[in-house]
Amino acid sequence: MAKVVGDISVSLDGYVTGPGVDAEHGLGRGGEALHTWAFEGDDTDRAVLRESTEATGVVIMGRRLFDIVDGPDGWNDEVGYGAAEVGMPPVLVVTRNPPDEVRLGDRFSFVVDGMGSAVSKAITMADDREVVIMGGAQAVRGALELGLVDELRLHLAPVILGGGTPLFTGGPPRQLRQIHVRPSAHATHLYYRVD
């Protein structure tokens, strides 16, 4: 069965975006520094990105993140999950209200009956490959709180944003077991098994 992975970049002070997120500034002010490892990384960063995208069968994201990646400054054929590595896997977007139009066409499918349903559908679609919940924060946090995540991968960027979208905002205590740490010049890649 497919492994379900929560995979997200986060600042040292726990934010997955900087302050001031809007359609033009999807990562907020200063938030681009969270993803330096993915765009300008060293050999370790490139290996982390390649290994993750090669293992991914299906990606899940929330509607807020979808609105950013489908916007005019969002993903394209060269930028997006796996675009530069292995090609983009199918993406399931968890939303109550699917959009009327999608700029990026048939890459995205919309799931209107919640995260649990999205994960079930993704596991079926992924065969034995990984299901990656890539964000935003609410999607990753919600999947953790529902007990749907087998592994959490945090890409800890050496930046303090001072505000923005927090990854964690409370919720029940959750015990994690560290299984791997890969430091690079641009991030510390932390892998945890969720018990």
C-alpha positions in Angstrom: 0.0 0.0 0.0 1.1 3.6 -0.7 2.8 5.5 2.0 1.2 8.9 2.8 3.8 11.7 3.3 3.2 15.2 4.6 6.0 17.2 2.8 6.4 20.9 3.4 9.1 23.7 3.8 9.1 25.6 7.0 11.0 28.5 8.6 12.9 28.3 11.8 10.0 30.1 13.5 7.5 27.6 12.2 5.9 29.4 9.2 5.3 28.0 5.7 4.7 31.5 4.2 5.8 34.9 5.1 3.3 37.6 6.0 1.2 39.3 3.3 0.1 36.3 1.2 -2.0 37.2 -1.8 -2.4 36.2 -5.4 0.8 38.1 -6.4 2.8 37.0 -3.4 1.9 33.4 -2.9 4.6 32.8 -0.3 4.2 36.2 1.3 7.0 38.7 2.0 10.3 36.8 2.4 8.7 33.4 1.8 10.7 32.6 -1.3 13.6 31.8 1.0 11.7 28.8 2.2 12.2 27.1 -1.2 15.7 28.2 -2.0 16.7 24.5 -1.5 14.4 23.4 -4.3 15.4 26.0 -6.8 19.1 26.9 -6.1 20.1 23.9 -3.9 23.3 22.0 -3.7 23.8 18.3 -4.4 22.0 17.2 -1.2 19.0 19.4 -2.0 18.8 18.1 -5.6 19.0 14.5 -4.3 16.2 15.1 -1.8 14.0 16.7 -4.5 14.8 14.0 -7.1 14.2 11.1 -4.7 10.9 12.5 -3.5 9.5 13.3 -6.9 10.6 9.9 -8.3 8.8 8.2 -5.5 5.6 10.2 -5.8 2.5 8.7 -7.4 -0.1 11.4 -6.4 0.1 14.8 -4.9 -2.6 16.3 -2.6 -3.0 20.0 -1.9 -5.5 22.4 -0.4 -7.5 24.9 -2.3 -5.5 28.0 -1.1 -2.3 26.5 -2.5 -4.1 25.5 -5.7 -5.2 29.1 -6.2 -1.6 30.2 -6.0 -0.1 27.5 -8.3 -2.9 27.8 -10.8 -2.6 31.6 -10.8 -0.7 33.6 -13.5 2.6 33.6 -11.6 2.2 29.9 -10.5 3.3 26.6 -12.0 4.0 26.1 -15.7 5.7 23.3 -17.7 9.1 24.1 -16.1 8.0 24.9 -12.5 5.8 22.7 -10.4 5.9 19.5 -8.4 8.3 17.2 -10.3 8.4 19.3 -13.4 12.2 19.5 -13.7 12.7 16.0 -12.6 10.2 13.3 -13.7 7.2 15.1 -14.9 4.2 16.1 -12.8 2.1 13.4 -11.1 -1.7 13.8 -10.8 -2.8 16.4 -8.2 -5.9 16.1 -6.1 -7.1 19.4 -4.6 -9.3 19.3 -1.5 -12.0 21.9 -1.7 -15.6 22.5 -1.0 -16.0 24.5 -4.2 -14.1 23.5 -7.4 -13.2 26.4 -9.7 -15.1 27.0 -12.9 -11.8 27.2 -14.9 -8.4 25.8 -14.4 -5.4 27.4 -16.2 -3.3 24.2 -15.9 -5.9 21.9 -17.4 -6.2 18.3 -16.6 -3.3 18.0 -14.1 -5.8 18.7 -11.3 -8.8 16.8 -10.0 -11.0 18.2 -7.2 -12.2 16.3 -4.2 -15.2 17.9 -2.4 -15.7 15.4 0.3 -12.7 16.0 2.5 -9.1 15.1 3.2 -9.9 11.5 4.2 -11.6 10.9 0.8 -8.7 12.6 -1.0 -6.2 10.3 0.7 -8.3 7.2 -0.1 -8.5 8.1 -3.7 -4.8 9.0 -3.9 -3.8 5.7 -2.4 -5.8 3.9 -5.1 -4.3 6.0 -7.8 -0.7 5.8 -6.6 -0.4 2.0 -6.7 2.7 1.4 -4.5 4.1 4.9 -4.9 3.9 7.7 -2.3 1.0 10.0 -1.8 2.4 13.4 -1.0 0.4 16.0 0.9 2.5 19.1 -0.1 0.5 21.8 1.5 -0.5 24.2 2.4 -0.2 24.3 6.1 -3.9 23.6 6.7 -3.8 20.5 4.5 -0.7 19.0 6.1 -1.9 19.9 9.6 -5.4 18.5 9.0 -4.1 15.3 7.6 -1.9 14.8 10.6 -4.7 15.5 13.0 -6.9 13.0 11.2 -4.2 10.3 11.5 -3.7 10.0 7.8 0.0 10.7 7.6 2.6 7.9 7.8 5.7 10.2 7.4 6.3 13.9 7.9 9.1 15.5 5.9 10.0 19.1 6.9 12.5 21.1 4.9 13.7 23.5 7.6 14.9 26.7 5.9 17.5 28.9 7.7 15.2 31.9 7.8 13.1 33.6 10.4 10.0 35.1 8.8 8.5 36.7 11.9 4.9 36.0 10.8 2.9 34.4 8.0 1.1 31.1 7.9 2.0 28.8 10.8 2.4 25.1 10.1 1.1 24.1 13.6 -1.6 26.0 15.5 -2.4 23.6 18.3 -4.2 20.4 17.9 -3.7 17.1 19.8 -0.2 16.1 20.9 1.5 13.8 18.3 4.5 11.6 18.9 7.0 11.5 16.0 10.0 9.4 15.5 13.0 10.9 13.7 14.1 8.6 10.9 16.5 10.7 8.8 18.3 14.1 8.8 19.9 15.5 5.7 21.6 18.9 6.1 22.5 21.1 3.2 23.6 24.7 2.8 20.0 25.8 2.2 17.8 23.5 4.4 17.9 20.7 6.9 15.7 18.0 5.6 14.0 16.2 8.5 12.1 12.9 8.1 9.8 11.7 10.9 7.7 8.6 11.2 4.2 9.4 12.6 3.2 7.0 15.3 
